[in-house]
Amino acid sequence: MQKRQDIQNVNVKAEQLNALMQTIHAHHKDFDSYQLDGLLGLAYDLAGSVYSWTETEEKIVLANEGAQRRII
């Protein structure tokens, strides 16, 4: 059985992404194109981190379920 990942880190990333997206939405007219590009790049990085975590977690869960079925 593989050890499941800690969800705390991905929760922090999701909260950061949410706050960033709210800021972009509220102030998008105030940013120039370079600032907006930088903020969107940061949003993509945070979203990628969350996606990577969920993909890894799914593999762990499926492997654990498979191992459990083989035991039974």
mmCIF file of the C-alpha atoms, coordinates in Angstrom:
data_MODEL
# 
_entry.id   MODEL 
# 
loop_
_atom_site.group_PDB 
_atom_site.id 
_atom_site.type_symbol 
_atom_site.label_atom_id 
_atom_site.label_alt_id 
_atom_site.label_comp_id 
_atom_site.label_asym_id 
_atom_site.label_entity_id 
_atom_site.label_seq_id 
_atom_site.pdbx_PDB_ins_code 
_atom_site.Cartn_x 
_atom_site.Cartn_y 
_atom_site.Cartn_z 
_atom_site.occupancy 
_atom_site.B_iso_or_equiv 
_atom_site.pdbx_formal_charge 
_atom_site.auth_seq_id 
_atom_site.auth_comp_id 
_atom_site.auth_asym_id 
_atom_site.auth_atom_id 
_atom_site.pdbx_PDB_model_num 
ATOM 1  C CA . MET A 1 1  ? 0.000   0.000   0.000   1.00 0.00 ? 1  MET A CA 1 
ATOM 2  C CA . GLN A 1 2  ? 1.314   3.411   -0.968  1.00 0.00 ? 2  GLN A CA 1 
ATOM 3  C CA . LYS A 1 3  ? 1.079   6.310   1.451   1.00 0.00 ? 3  LYS A CA 1 
ATOM 4  C CA . ARG A 1 4  ? -1.462  8.952   0.446   1.00 0.00 ? 4  ARG A CA 1 
ATOM 5  C CA . GLN A 1 5  ? -0.282  12.513  -0.073  1.00 0.00 ? 5  GLN A CA 1 
ATOM 6  C CA . ASP A 1 6  ? -0.797  15.329  2.414   1.00 0.00 ? 6  ASP A CA 1 
ATOM 7  C CA . ILE A 1 7  ? -3.745  17.432  1.279   1.00 0.00 ? 7  ILE A CA 1 
ATOM 8  C CA . GLN A 1 8  ? -2.703  20.533  3.254   1.00 0.00 ? 8  GLN A CA 1 
ATOM 9  C CA . ASN A 1 9  ? -0.257  21.739  0.595   1.00 0.00 ? 9  ASN A CA 1 
ATOM 10 C CA . VAL A 1 10 ? -2.759  21.421  -2.246  1.00 0.00 ? 10 VAL A CA 1 
ATOM 11 C CA . ASN A 1 11 ? -5.400  23.240  -0.176  1.00 0.00 ? 11 ASN A CA 1 
ATOM 12 C CA . VAL A 1 12 ? -2.995  26.163  0.264   1.00 0.00 ? 12 VAL A CA 1 
ATOM 13 C CA . LYS A 1 13 ? -2.291  26.220  -3.499  1.00 0.00 ? 13 LYS A CA 1 
ATOM 14 C CA . ALA A 1 14 ? -6.029  26.165  -4.272  1.00 0.00 ? 14 ALA A CA 1 
ATOM 15 C CA . GLU A 1 15 ? -6.650  29.036  -1.841  1.00 0.00 ? 15 GLU A CA 1 
ATOM 16 C CA . GLN A 1 16 ? -3.808  31.028  -3.413  1.00 0.00 ? 16 GLN A CA 1 
ATOM 17 C CA . LEU A 1 17 ? -5.201  30.385  -6.887  1.00 0.00 ? 17 LEU A CA 1 
ATOM 18 C CA . ASN A 1 18 ? -8.679  31.461  -5.779  1.00 0.00 ? 18 ASN A CA 1 
ATOM 19 C CA . ALA A 1 19 ? -7.361  34.711  -4.268  1.00 0.00 ? 19 ALA A CA 1 
ATOM 20 C CA . LEU A 1 20 ? -5.264  35.419  -7.354  1.00 0.00 ? 20 LEU A CA 1 
ATOM 21 C CA . MET A 1 21 ? -8.193  34.848  -9.703  1.00 0.00 ? 21 MET A CA 1 
ATOM 22 C CA . GLN A 1 22 ? -10.434 37.112  -7.596  1.00 0.00 ? 22 GLN A CA 1 
ATOM 23 C CA . THR A 1 23 ? -7.756  39.820  -7.744  1.00 0.00 ? 23 THR A CA 1 
ATOM 24 C CA . ILE A 1 24 ? -7.363  39.470  -11.504 1.00 0.00 ? 24 ILE A CA 1 
ATOM 25 C CA . HIS A 1 25 ? -11.126 39.612  -11.967 1.00 0.00 ? 25 HIS A CA 1 
ATOM 26 C CA . ALA A 1 26 ? -11.567 42.666  -9.743  1.00 0.00 ? 26 ALA A CA 1 
ATOM 27 C CA . HIS A 1 27 ? -8.619  44.656  -11.131 1.00 0.00 ? 27 HIS A CA 1 
ATOM 28 C CA . HIS A 1 28 ? -8.021  43.380  -14.666 1.00 0.00 ? 28 HIS A CA 1 
ATOM 29 C CA . LYS A 1 29 ? -8.627  46.836  -16.158 1.00 0.00 ? 29 LYS A CA 1 
ATOM 30 C CA . ASP A 1 30 ? -5.918  48.325  -13.898 1.00 0.00 ? 30 ASP A CA 1 
ATOM 31 C CA . PHE A 1 31 ? -3.139  45.995  -15.103 1.00 0.00 ? 31 PHE A CA 1 
ATOM 32 C CA . ASP A 1 32 ? -1.050  46.575  -18.183 1.00 0.00 ? 32 ASP A CA 1 
ATOM 33 C CA . SER A 1 33 ? -0.499  43.643  -20.526 1.00 0.00 ? 33 SER A CA 1 
ATOM 34 C CA . TYR A 1 34 ? 2.853   42.690  -18.949 1.00 0.00 ? 34 TYR A CA 1 
ATOM 35 C CA . GLN A 1 35 ? 1.406   42.647  -15.439 1.00 0.00 ? 35 GLN A CA 1 
ATOM 36 C CA . LEU A 1 36 ? -1.585  40.642  -16.622 1.00 0.00 ? 36 LEU A CA 1 
ATOM 37 C CA . ASP A 1 37 ? 0.692   38.173  -18.432 1.00 0.00 ? 37 ASP A CA 1 
ATOM 38 C CA . GLY A 1 38 ? 2.723   37.710  -15.240 1.00 0.00 ? 38 GLY A CA 1 
ATOM 39 C CA . LEU A 1 39 ? -0.363  37.194  -13.088 1.00 0.00 ? 39 LEU A CA 1 
ATOM 40 C CA . LEU A 1 40 ? -1.867  34.732  -15.536 1.00 0.00 ? 40 LEU A CA 1 
ATOM 41 C CA . GLY A 1 41 ? 1.444   32.856  -15.650 1.00 0.00 ? 41 GLY A CA 1 
ATOM 42 C CA . LEU A 1 42 ? 1.337   32.564  -11.868 1.00 0.00 ? 42 LEU A CA 1 
ATOM 43 C CA . ALA A 1 43 ? -2.269  31.342  -12.058 1.00 0.00 ? 43 ALA A CA 1 
ATOM 44 C CA . TYR A 1 44 ? -1.283  28.660  -14.584 1.00 0.00 ? 44 TYR A CA 1 
ATOM 45 C CA . ASP A 1 45 ? 1.600   27.554  -12.330 1.00 0.00 ? 45 ASP A CA 1 
ATOM 46 C CA . LEU A 1 46 ? -0.710  27.242  -9.319  1.00 0.00 ? 46 LEU A CA 1 
ATOM 47 C CA . ALA A 1 47 ? -3.339  25.390  -11.360 1.00 0.00 ? 47 ALA A CA 1 
ATOM 48 C CA . GLY A 1 48 ? -0.625  23.054  -12.665 1.00 0.00 ? 48 GLY A CA 1 
ATOM 49 C CA . SER A 1 49 ? 0.470   22.292  -9.105  1.00 0.00 ? 49 SER A CA 1 
ATOM 50 C CA . VAL A 1 50 ? -3.082  21.419  -8.078  1.00 0.00 ? 50 VAL A CA 1 
ATOM 51 C CA . TYR A 1 51 ? -3.591  19.278  -11.184 1.00 0.00 ? 51 TYR A CA 1 
ATOM 52 C CA . SER A 1 52 ? -0.289  17.466  -10.655 1.00 0.00 ? 52 SER A CA 1 
ATOM 53 C CA . TRP A 1 53 ? -1.226  16.714  -7.043  1.00 0.00 ? 53 TRP A CA 1 
ATOM 54 C CA . THR A 1 54 ? -4.633  15.319  -8.026  1.00 0.00 ? 54 THR A CA 1 
ATOM 55 C CA . GLU A 1 55 ? -3.135  13.205  -10.813 1.00 0.00 ? 55 GLU A CA 1 
ATOM 56 C CA . THR A 1 56 ? -0.555  11.708  -8.426  1.00 0.00 ? 56 THR A CA 1 
ATOM 57 C CA . GLU A 1 57 ? -3.191  11.120  -5.759  1.00 0.00 ? 57 GLU A CA 1 
ATOM 58 C CA . GLU A 1 58 ? -5.433  9.332   -8.245  1.00 0.00 ? 58 GLU A CA 1 
ATOM 59 C CA . LYS A 1 59 ? -2.580  6.977   -9.183  1.00 0.00 ? 59 LYS A CA 1 
ATOM 60 C CA . ILE A 1 60 ? -1.921  6.219   -5.500  1.00 0.00 ? 60 ILE A CA 1 
ATOM 61 C CA . VAL A 1 61 ? -5.593  5.510   -4.803  1.00 0.00 ? 61 VAL A CA 1 
ATOM 62 C CA . LEU A 1 62 ? -5.925  3.239   -7.832  1.00 0.00 ? 62 LEU A CA 1 
ATOM 63 C CA . ALA A 1 63 ? -2.736  1.352   -6.905  1.00 0.00 ? 63 ALA A CA 1 
ATOM 64 C CA . ASN A 1 64 ? -3.961  0.905   -3.328  1.00 0.00 ? 64 ASN A CA 1 
ATOM 65 C CA . GLU A 1 65 ? -7.349  -0.335  -4.505  1.00 0.00 ? 65 GLU A CA 1 
ATOM 66 C CA . GLY A 1 66 ? -5.651  -2.801  -6.840  1.00 0.00 ? 66 GLY A CA 1 
ATOM 67 C CA . ALA A 1 67 ? -3.395  -4.045  -4.049  1.00 0.00 ? 67 ALA A CA 1 
ATOM 68 C CA . GLN A 1 68 ? -6.374  -4.417  -1.734  1.00 0.00 ? 68 GLN A CA 1 
ATOM 69 C CA . ARG A 1 69 ? -8.289  -6.455  -4.338  1.00 0.00 ? 69 ARG A CA 1 
ATOM 70 C CA . ARG A 1 70 ? -5.304  -8.791  -4.739  1.00 0.00 ? 70 ARG A CA 1 
ATOM 71 C CA . ILE A 1 71 ? -5.212  -9.352  -0.969  1.00 0.00 ? 71 ILE A CA 1 
ATOM 72 C CA . ILE A 1 72 ? -8.888  -10.309 -0.796  1.00 0.00 ? 72 ILE A CA 1 
# 
